[in-house]
Amino acid sequence: MNGAPEGRPGQFQARVGLLAVVGLLYASACGGPYGTENYVVATGPGLLILLLFIAPWLYGVPLGLATAELASARPVEGGYLRWVREVFGEFWSFQAGAWTLIASFLDNALYPVLFAEALKYWIPGINGAWKWIAAVAFIALLTYLNYRGIRIAGAVAVGLNVFLIAPLVWIVAAGLLHARHNPFVPFMPAGTDPLEALGEGLALSIWFYSGFTEVSSAAEEMERPERNIPLALLIVTPLVVLSYALPMIAGLASYGDWQIWESGQFAPIGEFLGGRILGHWTFLASVAGFAVIFMSFLLWYSRLAWAMAADRALPSFLTRLHPRFGTPYRTLLLYAAGYALLALLPFDKLLVLDLWVFGAYDLLIIAAVIGGRRVYRDRPPGFRIPGGRAGVWINFLVPLATWLLSLVATAREYVVPGTAVLLLGPVLYVVL
């Protein structure tokens, strides 16, 4: 291992094609609606469904368009960290990296927590230390798959995606055939603070559609990334919207009882619509969903940390690659340890704080398209956001307004910790 080369752009090998990229992108951009069913109670059925259809146009689609254009112009390992550096310079590249590191721990720690919560369907009495042990086992297994390389992770992602989508198709078909409730009623729970309900629902829906940029971080490990990344985004985006909205509508229309919904509710809904077979399959599909999202994000984030170390923003020992598998194994182990600690925190606290951070670096990426039109002037032919200069500005201003609205809606409880994590990047830059 001591002879493994240090990180340099261009040293990764192209190992996966379009199918694996689609599988990994769908995993990081969706992975199914499992584990977030309790937001129906906090937000209200009608408002949540409305946000699931509106949020992709306000946030997810602009993010996907920006990623597609920049990946087409500059497919490089480290993806958006390198784009921000080349367009805006060292300071903003460091901010994007610092916010990414914070978000990478907050965001991916959500899925072991959801996994442990979902186990209550099979083990009703599980709690406390046993839930944490289950979360740590989940982290260890999926870290090992990433340790073995992107080819294995990509193949597992494709298989898990098929497994987790199939019961959702069954639930949607059976639920709509047995509809007996209006899924949009009530729009919001009676007596709920509208701003608080909007904050809960907007935080969840923006988070749902925030995973489109990470695919850029492993561009050099993909065949023809300048073609396959935009094409994968085109294929995956409509699938993501339907994967979130249709099962929620079908469950509310058939099962009803929105007031008692909690995390893991799709397993009882599956049992209601298709008996024990569909109930158990839906539970296992939720586990597959958490696993594939965690695994794909761990792949993307470990490459981003590698890129920061290669750019000397992190210690150089993190640039070492495994001599056999070609993976940044040291960053993988560091992430696994951090996730094990954060798995002790509740899901909702992690989610909203994560929203404050990932929104900041997402907007830097979208803004990089504006400057990128000048910096990458000699780029090869490829995808461009339509509409010329006005198009790229609209593509930036719409998600900016959406993110600022979400901050206002959640500021009552999160303004102090949210501001603190955002200011951590500039403070570290000054200190270092």
C-alpha positions in Angstrom: 0.0 0.0 0.0 2.9 2.4 0.6 3.6 2.3 -3.1 0.1 3.5 -4.1 0.3 6.7 -6.1 -1.0 9.9 -4.8 -4.1 11.5 -6.3 -3.9 13.3 -9.6 -6.5 14.2 -12.1 -6.6 11.7 -14.9 -5.3 8.7 -13.0 -8.7 6.9 -12.5 -9.7 4.2 -15.1 -13.1 4.2 -16.9 -14.8 1.2 -15.5 -18.6 1.6 -16.0 -21.0 2.3 -18.8 -24.4 4.0 -19.1 -26.5 1.4 -17.3 -24.4 1.5 -14.2 -24.4 5.4 -14.3 -28.2 5.3 -14.5 -28.4 2.9 -11.6 -26.0 5.0 -9.4 -27.7 8.2 -10.4 -31.2 6.9 -9.6 -30.0 5.7 -6.3 -28.5 9.0 -5.3 -31.3 11.1 -6.7 -34.1 8.9 -5.3 -34.0 5.3 -4.1 -37.8 5.4 -3.5 -40.0 7.3 -1.0 -39.3 4.8 1.8 -38.8 6.1 5.3 -40.3 9.6 4.9 -44.0 8.7 5.2 -44.3 10.5 8.6 -44.1 13.9 6.7 -47.7 13.3 5.6 -48.7 14.0 9.2 -46.4 17.0 9.7 -47.2 18.7 6.3 -50.6 17.4 5.3 -51.4 15.1 2.4 -52.4 17.8 -0.2 -49.5 20.1 0.5 -46.9 17.3 0.4 -48.2 15.9 -2.9 -48.3 19.4 -4.4 -44.7 20.0 -3.4 -43.6 16.6 -4.8 -44.7 17.8 -8.2 -43.6 21.4 -8.0 -40.2 21.0 -6.2 -38.4 19.3 -9.1 -39.1 22.3 -11.4 -38.0 24.7 -8.7 -34.9 22.9 -7.6 -34.1 19.4 -9.0 -34.4 20.1 -12.8 -32.3 23.3 -12.6 -29.7 21.3 -10.7 -29.8 18.5 -13.3 -29.5 20.9 -16.2 -26.4 22.6 -14.6 -24.8 19.3 -14.0 -25.5 18.1 -17.5 -23.9 21.2 -19.1 -20.8 21.3 -16.9 -20.2 17.5 -17.1 -20.5 17.8 -20.9 -18.0 20.6 -21.0 -15.5 19.3 -18.3 -15.9 15.7 -17.3 -13.3 15.3 -14.5 -12.9 13.3 -11.3 -14.1 15.5 -8.4 -16.8 17.0 -10.6 -18.3 20.2 -9.3 -15.5 21.0 -6.9 -13.2 21.3 -9.8 -15.8 23.3 -11.8 -16.3 25.8 -9.0 -12.5 26.2 -8.6 -11.9 26.8 -12.3 -14.8 29.3 -12.6 -14.8 31.1 -9.3 -11.3 30.5 -7.8 -9.8 29.1 -4.7 -12.0 30.8 -2.0 -15.4 29.6 -3.4 -13.9 26.2 -4.3 -12.9 25.8 -0.6 -16.4 26.9 0.5 -18.0 24.3 -1.8 -15.7 21.7 -0.5 -16.2 22.6 3.2 -20.0 22.7 2.8 -19.8 19.4 0.8 -17.9 17.7 3.6 -20.4 18.9 6.2 -23.3 17.8 4.1 -21.7 14.5 3.2 -21.7 13.5 6.8 -25.2 14.9 7.6 -26.8 13.6 4.5 -25.6 10.0 4.3 -26.0 9.5 8.1 -29.8 9.7 7.4 -30.0 6.3 5.7 -28.6 4.1 8.5 -31.0 5.9 10.8 -33.9 5.1 8.5 -32.8 1.5 8.2 -32.8 1.1 11.9 -36.3 2.7 12.1 -37.6 0.4 9.4 -36.5 -2.7 11.3 -39.5 -2.1 13.6 -41.7 -3.8 11.0 -39.9 -7.1 11.7 -38.6 -6.5 15.2 -41.3 -4.3 16.9 -39.3 -3.9 20.2 -36.0 -2.8 18.7 -34.7 0.5 20.2 -31.7 2.2 21.8 -28.4 0.5 21.5 -29.7 -2.3 19.3 -30.9 0.2 16.7 -27.5 1.8 16.7 -25.7 -1.6 16.3 -28.0 -2.4 13.3 -27.1 1.0 11.8 -23.4 0.3 12.2 -23.7 -3.1 10.6 -25.5 -1.4 7.7 -22.6 1.1 7.3 -19.9 -1.6 7.5 -21.3 -3.8 4.8 -21.9 -1.0 2.3 -18.6 0.6 3.0 -17.0 -2.7 2.1 -18.8 -2.9 -1.3 -17.5 0.6 -2.1 -14.0 -0.4 -1.0 -14.1 -3.1 -3.7 -14.7 -0.4 -6.5 -17.3 1.3 -8.7 -17.9 -1.7 -10.9 -19.3 -3.7 -8.0 -21.1 -0.8 -6.5 -22.7 0.0 -9.9 -23.8 -3.6 -10.5 -25.3 -3.8 -7.0 -27.1 -0.5 -7.5 -28.8 -1.7 -10.7 -30.0 -4.9 -9.0 -31.2 -3.1 -5.8 -33.1 -0.4 -7.9 -35.1 -3.1 -9.8 -35.9 -4.8 -6.5 -37.0 -1.6 -4.7 -39.1 -0.2 -7.6 -41.1 -3.4 -8.3 -43.3 -3.4 -5.1 -43.9 0.4 -5.7 -45.4 -0.5 -9.1 -47.6 -3.1 -7.4 -48.7 -0.6 -4.7 -49.5 2.1 -7.3 -51.5 -0.2 -9.5 -53.4 -1.9 -6.6 -53.8 1.4 -4.7 -55.3 3.3 -7.6 -57.7 0.4 -8.4 -58.9 0.4 -4.8 -59.0 4.1 -4.3 -61.7 5.2 -1.7 -60.2 8.4 -0.3 -59.3 11.8 -1.7 -55.5 11.8 -1.4 -55.3 15.7 -1.4 -57.6 16.1 1.7 -56.9 17.7 4.0 -54.4 20.1 2.3 -52.9 20.9 5.7 -53.7 19.5 9.1 -56.2 21.6 11.1 -54.6 24.0 13.5 -51.1 23.7 11.9 -48.9 26.7 11.5 -48.8 27.1 7.6 -45.2 28.4 7.6 -44.1 25.4 9.8 -46.0 22.9 7.6 -44.5 24.5 4.4 -41.0 24.4 6.0 -41.3 20.7 6.8 -42.6 19.8 3.3 -40.3 22.0 1.4 -37.2 20.7 3.3 -38.2 17.2 2.4 -39.1 17.8 -1.2 -35.9 19.8 -1.9 -33.9 17.1 -0.3 -35.7 14.5 -2.5 -34.5 16.3 -5.6 -31.0 17.3 -4.5 -29.0 14.3 -5.6 -28.3 15.1 -9.3 -24.9 16.8 -8.9 -23.0 14.0 -7.2 -22.7 11.8 -10.3 -20.1 14.3 -11.6 -17.7 13.4 -8.9 -16.6 10.1 -10.4 -16.6 11.2 -14.1 -13.2 9.7 -14.9 -14.4 6.3 -13.8 -17.2 6.3 -16.5 -17.1 5.6 -20.2 -17.8 8.7 -22.3 -19.0 10.8 -19.3 -19.6 13.9 -21.5 -22.4 11.9 -23.2 -23.5 9.4 -20.5 -24.0 11.9 -17.6 -26.4 14.2 -19.5 -28.2 11.1 -20.9 -28.5 9.5 -17.5 -29.9 12.7 -16.1 -32.5 12.8 -18.9 -33.6 9.2 -18.2 -33.6 9.4 -14.4 -35.3 12.7 -13.7 -38.9 11.8 -14.7 -38.5 8.4 -12.9 -37.5 10.2 -9.7 -40.6 12.4 -9.7 -42.9 9.5 -10.4 -41.2 7.3 -7.8 -41.9 9.8 -5.0 -45.4 11.1 -6.0 -47.3 8.1 -7.3 -46.8 5.7 -4.3 -47.8 8.5 -1.9 -51.0 9.2 -3.9 -51.9 5.5 -4.2 -51.3 4.9 -0.5 -53.4 7.9 0.6 -56.2 7.0 -1.9 -56.4 3.4 -0.8 -55.2 3.0 2.8 -56.1 6.4 4.1 -55.6 7.1 7.8 -53.0 9.8 7.1 -53.0 10.9 10.7 -51.3 7.7 11.8 -48.6 7.5 9.1 -45.1 7.0 10.4 -41.7 6.1 8.9 -41.9 2.7 7.3 -45.7 3.0 6.5 -45.4 1.6 3.0 -44.8 -1.9 4.5 -48.3 -1.9 6.2 -49.8 -0.3 3.1 -48.2 -3.1 1.0 -49.7 -5.7 3.4 -53.1 -4.0 3.1 -53.0 -4.1 -0.7 -51.2 -7.3 -1.4 -51.1 -9.4 1.7 -48.0 -10.6 3.7 -46.0 -11.2 0.5 -46.2 -7.5 -0.6 -45.8 -6.3 3.0 -42.5 -8.2 3.5 -41.3 -7.3 0.0 -42.0 -3.6 0.6 -40.1 -3.7 3.9 -37.2 -5.4 2.2 -37.4 -2.9 -0.7 -37.2 0.0 1.8 -34.0 -1.6 3.2 -32.7 -1.9 -0.4 -33.6 1.8 -1.0 -31.7 2.9 2.1 -28.7 0.7 1.1 -28.5 1.8 -2.5 -28.7 5.5 -1.7 -26.1 5.2 1.1 -23.8 3.2 -1.1 -24.0 5.5 -4.1 -23.5 8.7 -2.0 -20.6 7.1 -0.2 -19.0 6.5 -3.6 -19.6 10.1 -4.8 -18.5 11.7 -1.5 -15.3 9.7 -1.2 -14.3 10.9 -4.6 -15.0 14.5 -3.7 -12.8 14.2 -0.5 -10.1 12.6 -2.7 -10.3 15.6 -5.1 -10.0 18.0 -2.2 -7.0 16.2 -0.9 -5.5 16.1 -4.4 -6.0 19.9 -4.6 -4.3 20.2 -1.1 -7.4 21.4 0.7 -7.3 18.2 2.8 -4.4 16.1 4.1 -2.5 14.4 1.3 -2.6 11.0 2.9 -6.3 10.8 1.7 -5.1 10.7 -1.9 -3.8 7.2 -1.6 -5.7 4.7 -3.7 -6.0 1.0 -3.0 -3.3 -0.8 -5.1 -5.7 -3.5 -6.3 -9.2 -1.9 -6.4 -8.2 1.7 -7.3 -10.5 3.2 -4.6 -9.8 6.0 -2.2 -10.0 3.6 0.7 -8.8 6.0 3.4 -11.7 8.4 2.8 -14.1 5.5 2.8 -13.0 4.4 6.3 -13.1 8.0 7.6 -16.7 8.4 6.4 -17.7 5.1 7.9 -16.5 6.2 11.3 -18.3 9.6 11.0 -21.6 8.0 10.0 -21.4 5.6 12.9 -21.3 8.5 15.3 -24.0 10.6 13.5 -26.4 7.5 13.5 -27.1 8.4 17.1 -29.0 11.6 16.0 -32.7 11.7 14.9 -33.7 11.9 11.2 -35.6 15.2 11.2 -32.8 17.2 12.8 -30.2 15.8 10.4 -32.5 16.5 7.4 -33.2 20.2 8.0 -29.6 21.1 9.0 -28.4 19.2 5.8 -30.8 21.4 3.7 -29.1 24.6 4.9 -25.7 23.3 3.8 -26.3 21.4 0.6 -28.4 24.2 -0.8 -25.4 26.6 -0.5 -23.0 24.4 -2.6 -25.8 23.4 -5.0 -26.3 27.1 -5.9 -22.6 27.5 -6.4 -22.7 24.7 -8.9 -25.7 26.2 -10.8 -24.0 29.6 -10.8 -20.9 28.0 -12.2 -22.7 27.5 -15.5 -23.0 31.3 -15.9 -19.2 31.7 -15.5 -18.5 28.5 -17.3 -19.9 29.8 -20.6 -16.8 32.1 -20.6 -14.2 29.8 -19.0 -15.1 26.7 -21.1 -15.5 28.7 -24.3 -13.5 26.2 -26.3 -15.4 23.2 -25.0 -16.4 20.4 -27.4 -20.0 20.2 -28.7 -22.4 18.9 -26.1 -25.4 19.7 -24.0 -26.2 23.3 -23.1 -29.0 24.8 -21.1 -31.5 26.3 -23.6 -32.4 29.9 -23.7 -28.9 31.5 -24.0 -27.8 33.9 -21.2 -31.4 34.5 -20.0 -31.9 30.7 -19.7 -28.9 30.1 -17.4 -29.9 33.1 -15.2 -33.5 31.8 -14.8 -32.0 28.4 -14.1 -30.0 30.0 -11.2 -32.6 32.4 -9.8 -35.5 29.9 -9.4 -33.6 27.4 -7.2 -32.0 30.4 -5.3 -35.5 31.7 -4.4 -36.7 28.2 -3.5 -33.8 27.6 -1.1 -34.1 31.0 0.5 -37.8 30.3 1.1 -36.9 27.0 2.8 -34.5 28.8 5.1 -37.1 31.4 6.1 -39.6 28.6 6.7 -37.2 26.6 9.0 -35.3 29.6 10.6 -37.4 29.6 13.8 -35.6 26.4 15.1 -32.5 26.2 12.9 -31.2 29.7 12.3 -28.4 29.4 14.9 -27.0 25.9 13.9 -27.8 26.5 10.2 -25.9 29.8 10.2 -23.0 28.2 12.2 -22.4 25.5 9.6 -22.6 27.9 6.7 -20.0 30.2 8.3 -17.7 27.3 9.1 -16.4 27.3 5.6 -15.2 31.0 5.6 -13.7 30.6 9.1 -11.7 27.5 8.1 -10.5 29.3 5.0 -9.2 32.2 7.1 -7.6 29.9 9.7 -5.9 27.7 7.1 
